[in-house]
Amino acid sequence: MFKTKKIENLNIPQHIAIILDGNGRWAKKRHMPRTYGHQKGTENIKTIAIAASKMGIKALSVYAFSTENWSRPDDEVSFLMKLPGEFEARFKDEFKKHDIKVMFSGRKTHLSKENLEILERITEKTKERQGLVLNICFDYGSRAEITEAIKIIAKKVEDKQIKIEEIDESMVEDNLYTRELPKLDLLIRPSGEIRLSNFLLWQAAYAELYFCETYWPDFNESELMKAIVSYNNRDRRFGGLKNK
Protein backbone atom coordinates (compact mmCIF):
# COMPACT_ATOMS: atom_id res chain seq x y z
CA MET A 1 0.00 0.00 0.00
CA PHE A 2 1.19 3.53 -0.72
CA LYS A 3 1.78 5.93 2.15
CA THR A 4 -0.09 9.24 2.35
CA LYS A 5 3.01 11.21 3.37
CA LYS A 6 4.91 9.87 0.38
CA ILE A 7 2.10 10.98 -1.93
CA GLU A 8 2.08 14.46 -0.41
CA ASN A 9 5.75 14.92 -1.34
CA LEU A 10 5.22 14.02 -4.99
CA ASN A 11 4.05 15.90 -8.05
CA ILE A 12 1.03 13.80 -9.03
CA PRO A 13 0.37 13.53 -12.78
CA GLN A 14 -3.03 14.86 -13.80
CA HIS A 15 -3.53 12.27 -16.55
CA ILE A 16 -1.96 8.81 -16.68
CA ALA A 17 -2.42 6.26 -19.46
CA ILE A 18 -1.68 2.54 -19.21
CA ILE A 19 -1.35 -0.09 -21.93
CA LEU A 20 -2.91 -3.21 -20.38
CA ASP A 21 -0.31 -5.64 -21.66
CA GLY A 22 0.79 -9.11 -20.65
CA ASN A 23 -2.55 -10.74 -19.77
CA GLY A 24 -2.02 -13.72 -22.06
CA ARG A 25 1.58 -14.33 -20.99
CA TRP A 26 0.57 -13.99 -17.34
CA ALA A 27 -2.04 -16.73 -17.83
CA LYS A 28 0.33 -18.97 -19.80
CA LYS A 29 2.84 -18.92 -16.94
CA ARG A 30 0.05 -20.31 -14.76
CA HIS A 31 -0.94 -22.94 -17.35
CA MET A 32 -4.27 -21.23 -17.85
CA PRO A 33 -6.03 -20.07 -21.06
CA ARG A 34 -5.39 -16.53 -22.31
CA THR A 35 -8.98 -15.62 -21.49
CA TYR A 36 -8.21 -16.18 -17.81
CA GLY A 37 -5.54 -13.52 -18.08
CA HIS A 38 -7.96 -11.09 -19.71
CA GLN A 39 -10.44 -11.75 -16.90
CA LYS A 40 -7.85 -10.90 -14.26
CA GLY A 41 -6.68 -7.92 -16.29
CA THR A 42 -10.21 -6.52 -16.39
CA GLU A 43 -10.53 -6.91 -12.62
CA ASN A 44 -7.27 -5.01 -12.20
CA ILE A 45 -8.73 -1.96 -13.97
CA LYS A 46 -10.96 -1.48 -10.93
CA THR A 47 -8.06 -1.88 -8.50
CA ILE A 48 -5.80 0.63 -10.23
CA ALA A 49 -8.61 3.11 -10.94
CA ILE A 50 -9.48 3.24 -7.23
CA ALA A 51 -5.80 3.56 -6.30
CA ALA A 52 -5.36 6.38 -8.83
CA SER A 53 -8.43 8.11 -7.46
CA LYS A 54 -7.04 7.98 -3.91
CA MET A 55 -3.73 9.41 -5.16
CA GLY A 56 -5.45 12.46 -6.59
CA ILE A 57 -4.99 11.61 -10.28
CA LYS A 58 -7.63 13.37 -12.36
CA ALA A 59 -7.80 11.04 -15.39
CA LEU A 60 -6.75 7.46 -16.13
CA SER A 61 -6.84 6.17 -19.71
CA VAL A 62 -6.53 2.40 -20.17
CA TYR A 63 -5.92 0.59 -23.46
CA ALA A 64 -8.42 -2.25 -23.16
CA PHE A 65 -9.03 -3.34 -26.78
CA SER A 66 -7.28 -2.01 -29.87
CA THR A 67 -8.45 -1.72 -33.46
CA GLU A 68 -5.84 -4.38 -34.28
CA ASN A 69 -7.11 -6.84 -31.65
CA TRP A 70 -9.90 -7.99 -33.99
CA SER A 71 -7.26 -10.14 -35.73
CA ARG A 72 -6.85 -12.33 -32.64
CA PRO A 73 -8.46 -15.82 -32.50
CA ASP A 74 -12.26 -15.74 -32.66
CA ASP A 75 -12.75 -17.31 -29.22
CA GLU A 76 -10.50 -14.68 -27.61
CA VAL A 77 -12.27 -11.80 -29.38
CA SER A 78 -15.67 -13.23 -28.40
CA PHE A 79 -14.55 -13.39 -24.78
CA LEU A 80 -13.26 -9.80 -24.84
CA MET A 81 -16.55 -8.57 -26.31
CA LYS A 82 -18.35 -9.93 -23.23
CA LEU A 83 -16.25 -7.85 -20.86
CA PRO A 84 -18.20 -4.54 -21.11
CA GLY A 85 -21.31 -6.25 -19.72
CA GLU A 86 -19.34 -7.93 -16.95
CA PHE A 87 -17.56 -4.66 -16.23
CA GLU A 88 -20.90 -2.88 -15.76
CA ALA A 89 -22.38 -5.58 -13.54
CA ARG A 90 -19.39 -6.12 -11.25
CA PHE A 91 -17.85 -2.69 -10.76
CA LYS A 92 -20.67 -0.14 -10.88
CA ASP A 93 -21.13 0.00 -7.08
CA GLU A 94 -17.40 0.36 -6.39
CA PHE A 95 -17.06 3.18 -8.91
CA LYS A 96 -20.10 4.93 -7.47
CA LYS A 97 -18.60 4.70 -4.00
CA HIS A 98 -15.44 6.43 -5.20
CA ASP A 99 -17.29 8.96 -7.40
CA ILE A 100 -15.50 7.68 -10.53
CA LYS A 101 -16.76 8.88 -13.90
CA VAL A 102 -16.40 6.45 -16.81
CA MET A 103 -16.02 7.38 -20.46
CA PHE A 104 -15.10 5.37 -23.53
CA SER A 105 -12.78 6.28 -26.39
CA GLY A 106 -12.78 4.40 -29.66
CA ARG A 107 -14.71 3.52 -32.78
CA LYS A 108 -18.42 2.86 -32.46
CA THR A 109 -18.79 1.31 -35.93
CA HIS A 110 -17.54 -2.21 -35.19
CA LEU A 111 -19.21 -2.93 -31.86
CA SER A 112 -22.46 -4.83 -31.39
CA LYS A 113 -25.67 -2.97 -30.62
CA GLU A 114 -25.67 -4.60 -27.18
CA ASN A 115 -22.18 -3.37 -26.34
CA LEU A 116 -22.93 0.12 -27.64
CA GLU A 117 -25.95 0.27 -25.34
CA ILE A 118 -23.81 -0.86 -22.38
CA LEU A 119 -21.15 1.79 -23.06
CA GLU A 120 -23.78 4.50 -23.46
CA ARG A 121 -25.56 3.41 -20.28
CA ILE A 122 -22.35 3.48 -18.21
CA THR A 123 -21.40 6.88 -19.64
CA GLU A 124 -24.83 8.34 -18.93
CA LYS A 125 -25.04 7.00 -15.37
CA THR A 126 -21.62 8.33 -14.37
CA LYS A 127 -21.46 11.62 -16.29
CA GLU A 128 -22.22 13.86 -13.29
CA ARG A 129 -19.53 12.39 -11.04
CA GLN A 130 -16.72 14.68 -9.96
CA GLY A 131 -13.92 12.23 -9.13
CA LEU A 132 -11.40 10.43 -11.31
CA VAL A 133 -12.30 10.10 -14.99
CA LEU A 134 -11.67 6.51 -16.10
CA ASN A 135 -11.25 6.62 -19.88
CA ILE A 136 -11.57 3.09 -21.26
CA CYS A 137 -10.10 2.90 -24.76
CA PHE A 138 -12.16 0.14 -26.37
CA ASP A 139 -11.80 -0.61 -30.09
CA TYR A 140 -9.34 2.26 -30.00
CA GLY A 141 -6.48 3.06 -32.37
CA SER A 142 -4.66 6.37 -32.43
CA ARG A 143 -4.36 6.43 -36.22
CA ALA A 144 -8.10 5.87 -36.52
CA GLU A 145 -8.74 8.61 -33.96
CA ILE A 146 -6.57 11.14 -35.82
CA THR A 147 -8.08 10.14 -39.18
CA GLU A 148 -11.57 10.67 -37.77
CA ALA A 149 -10.56 14.11 -36.47
CA ILE A 150 -9.21 15.02 -39.92
CA LYS A 151 -12.48 13.97 -41.56
CA ILE A 152 -14.52 16.10 -39.12
CA ILE A 153 -12.35 19.14 -39.79
CA ALA A 154 -12.36 18.52 -43.55
CA LYS A 155 -16.17 18.40 -43.53
CA LYS A 156 -16.26 21.78 -41.76
CA VAL A 157 -14.00 23.20 -44.47
CA GLU A 158 -16.22 21.68 -47.17
CA ASP A 159 -19.30 23.21 -45.52
CA LYS A 160 -17.47 26.57 -45.30
CA GLN A 161 -17.76 26.62 -41.51
CA ILE A 162 -14.01 27.20 -41.23
CA LYS A 163 -11.14 28.18 -43.51
CA ILE A 164 -8.11 25.96 -44.12
CA GLU A 165 -5.79 28.57 -42.61
CA GLU A 166 -7.78 28.39 -39.36
CA ILE A 167 -6.78 24.75 -38.80
CA ASP A 168 -4.19 24.46 -36.03
CA GLU A 169 -3.06 21.97 -33.39
CA SER A 170 -5.70 23.20 -30.97
CA MET A 171 -8.46 22.43 -33.48
CA VAL A 172 -7.12 18.91 -34.01
CA GLU A 173 -7.05 18.31 -30.25
CA ASP A 174 -10.62 19.59 -29.96
CA ASN A 175 -11.71 16.77 -32.26
CA LEU A 176 -9.88 13.91 -30.54
CA TYR A 177 -11.65 11.49 -28.19
CA THR A 178 -9.66 12.88 -25.25
CA ARG A 179 -10.62 16.53 -25.78
CA GLU A 180 -12.27 16.79 -22.35
CA LEU A 181 -9.32 15.28 -20.46
CA PRO A 182 -6.19 16.98 -19.08
CA LYS A 183 -3.08 16.74 -21.23
CA LEU A 184 -1.37 13.37 -20.91
CA ASP A 185 1.51 13.45 -18.41
CA LEU A 186 2.60 9.83 -18.06
CA LEU A 187 2.16 6.75 -20.24
CA ILE A 188 2.89 3.37 -18.65
CA ARG A 189 3.42 0.03 -20.38
CA PRO A 190 3.80 -3.09 -18.23
CA SER A 191 4.95 -6.51 -19.50
CA GLY A 192 8.42 -5.69 -20.83
CA GLU A 193 7.40 -4.49 -24.27
CA ILE A 194 8.86 -1.12 -25.29
CA ARG A 195 6.55 0.47 -27.86
CA LEU A 196 3.34 2.51 -27.96
CA SER A 197 1.31 0.17 -30.19
CA ASN A 198 -0.88 2.87 -31.74
CA PHE A 199 -1.99 4.25 -28.37
CA LEU A 200 -2.51 7.99 -27.79
CA LEU A 201 0.19 8.92 -30.30
CA TRP A 202 -0.84 12.58 -30.55
CA GLN A 203 -1.43 12.90 -26.80
CA ALA A 204 1.89 11.26 -25.92
CA ALA A 205 4.00 13.78 -27.85
CA TYR A 206 5.46 15.19 -24.62
CA ALA A 207 4.25 12.66 -22.09
CA GLU A 208 6.80 10.81 -20.00
CA LEU A 209 7.07 7.11 -20.89
CA TYR A 210 7.53 4.39 -18.29
CA PHE A 211 8.12 0.71 -19.04
CA CYS A 212 8.30 -2.15 -16.56
CA GLU A 213 8.55 -5.95 -16.66
CA THR A 214 5.45 -6.64 -14.53
CA TYR A 215 2.50 -8.18 -16.39
CA TRP A 216 -0.69 -6.14 -16.16
CA PRO A 217 -2.64 -8.53 -13.86
CA ASP A 218 0.20 -8.15 -11.31
CA PHE A 219 0.50 -4.38 -11.73
CA ASN A 220 -0.60 -3.03 -8.34
CA GLU A 221 -0.59 0.17 -6.28
CA SER A 222 3.10 -0.27 -5.50
CA GLU A 223 3.94 -0.52 -9.22
CA LEU A 224 1.87 2.60 -9.91
CA MET A 225 3.77 4.43 -7.20
CA LYS A 226 7.10 3.39 -8.76
CA ALA A 227 5.96 4.88 -12.07
CA ILE A 228 4.95 8.14 -10.38
CA VAL A 229 8.27 8.35 -8.51
CA SER A 230 10.07 7.85 -11.84
CA TYR A 231 7.90 10.60 -13.34
CA ASN A 232 8.98 12.93 -10.53
CA ASN A 233 12.63 12.29 -11.37
CA ARG A 234 12.21 13.42 -14.99
CA ASP A 235 13.29 16.85 -16.24
CA ARG A 236 10.23 17.95 -18.22
CA ARG A 237 11.32 20.72 -20.64
CA PHE A 238 8.72 20.26 -23.42
CA GLY A 239 11.35 20.97 -26.06
CA GLY A 240 12.69 24.07 -24.32
CA LEU A 241 15.26 24.83 -21.65
CA LYS A 242 14.60 25.53 -18.00
CA ASN A 243 16.18 28.52 -16.33
CA LYS A 244 19.01 27.63 -13.98
N, C-alpha and C positions, 0 to 999 in steps of 0.2 A: 504493500500500500504506500502511496505517496504521502509525504508529510506536509502539513499546511505551511509551516515556516519555510520549507524549501520552496514551495510554490510562490510565496510572497516575495522571495528574493530573485525571482526570475521574470524576464520579459516574456509574457505569454502570447504566442501567436494568435492573431484574431481568426485566421482561417487555416485549417490544416486539411490536407487531402491524403488519403491512403489507398494504395493499390492492394486489394485483398488477394494476395498471391500466396501460393503454396498449399492450398487446401488439398489438392489431389496427392501431392507428395507426402503431406502430413498423414493422410489416410493410408497410403501405400506402406509407410514405415510401420504402421500398426496392423498390416495385413487386412485392411478393410477396403471396401469399394470407394472410388473417388467421391461418390455421392455422400458418403458419410463425412468426408472432409468438408464438402460444401455445406452440409447441415451444421457442423460445428462452427464453420466460418460465419454463417448467418447469425448464429447465436452470439458470436463474438462482436458483431456490430453493436448489439445492445450494450454489452459490457463496456466497450471503448467509448460509445456515445455518452453513456452516463458518467464515465471517468472524465471525459473531455468537458462535459457540462460542469462538473464539480471544480475543474481547474480554471474555469472562467473563459474557455475558448468559445468564440461566438458562432463559428460555423465549422462543420466537419463534412467533407465530401468523401464518399467511399465509392470505389470502382467495383461495382457488384457484378455487372454483366456487360461485356463489350460488344460492339457491332461485329467483331470478328469471332465471337464465341459461338455464333450460330453454326460454325463449321465443325464443332465438336460432335462426338457420337450422339445419335438421336436420343438414347436413353438418358444421357447426361443433360442434354438440353431440356428434355421433358421434365426432368427433376428440377432443374433450375427455374423453369417457368411456373412451378408450383410454389416457389418460395415467397412471392408477394403475398399470397393468401395466408400462408403460415406466419409470415412476418406480422401481418395485421392482427391475426388472432392471438398470437403469443405475447406481443410486446406492447400493445396499445396502452395497457394500464400502467406499465413501468414508465413509458414515455410521458404519459399524462402526469404522473406523479412528479416527474422532474421538469415539467413544462417544456418539453422538447417539441419543436416544430419539425415536421417532415416534409421535404419536397423531393421531386424526382427530376433528374436531368437525363435527356436521351430522346431517341426517336419514338414516335407514337404510331408509326406506320406498320411496324412488324409485329406488334403485340396483339394478343387475343383481346376480344371485346371484354371478356371476364377480367383479365389483368388490367386493362385500361380503367375499368370501373373501380377496381380495388385501389389503384394508384390515385385516382381522382377522389375517392372517398377518404383515403388517408390524408391527402392534401387538404381537403375541405375541412375535415374534423380538427386539424391541428393548426390551421392558418392563423389563428388569433394568439397563439402561444408566444411568449416573450423570451423564452430561454434559448438554448442552443438550437441552431438550425442544422438538422441532419439532412444533407443533400445526397440522396442515393442515386448514383449514376447507373442507370439500368437501360440496356441496349444503347449504350453511349459510345461514341467515338469522336475524338476531337476534330478530325478532318470533316466528319459529317456535320458537326456543330458549326464549324467555320463556314462550310459550304452553304449551310442553311441560312446563316447570317448574311452571306453575300447575296443570296437569292432574294432575301427580304429587302435589302438595301437596293438591289438592282430594280426590283419592282417599284420601289418608291421613285427611283429616277425615271423609269418608264412612264409612271403616272404623273410625272412632273411635280411630285411633292417636294423633292429635293434636287439640287444640282450636283453634278459629279464632283465639283471642286469643294463641296461641303462635306464630302466623305472624309472622315479622319478616324484615328484609333478609338476615340471615345464613342463614335457612332457604331463601330464594329462591336465594342464591348457591350454597348446597350442592346445588342441583338443576340448576345450569347445566352446560353441557359443560365449562367451564373451571374447575370446582371444585377441581381438583388443582394448578392453576397459581398462581404469584404474582399479586398484583393488577397490573392493566395500568398501566404507567407512561407509555408513549409509543406513539402510533398514527401511522403514516406513510402518506401517500398520494402516490405518484408520479403523473406524467402531466398535472398542471395542473388536475385536477378538485378542487373544494373542497366535498366532502360525504362523509358516512360510508357511504352506500349500504347501510343495514341491516346493518352490521358491528359486532359487539361493543358494542351500544348501552348495555347495562347496565354492562359492564365499563369503558367509556370515560367514565363520568360525571365522573371527575376525572383522567383521563389527559391528558397533554399531546399536542396535535395538531400535526403537521408536514406541510406540503404542499410539493411541489417540482415543477418542470416536466419533469424527466427521465422518460422512459418506462421502465416496469419492466425490459424486457430490458437497458437500459443502466444500471440502478441498480446500482452497484458498492460496493466497500468504502469508497471515498472518500465516496460519497453517504451511506452509512450513518453514517460518522464525522461528516459535516456535521449530520445529524439529531441525533446524540448531543450534539454541541457546542451546538446550539440548545437541546436539553433542559436542558443544564447552565446555560444563561443564563436559564431561567425561574424565577420566584418562586412556588414551589408552596406554597399556603396552605390548600388543601382547604376553602375556604369560611370559614376563620378568619383571624386576624391573627398575624403572627409578632412576637415580642418584639424591640424595638430592641436 
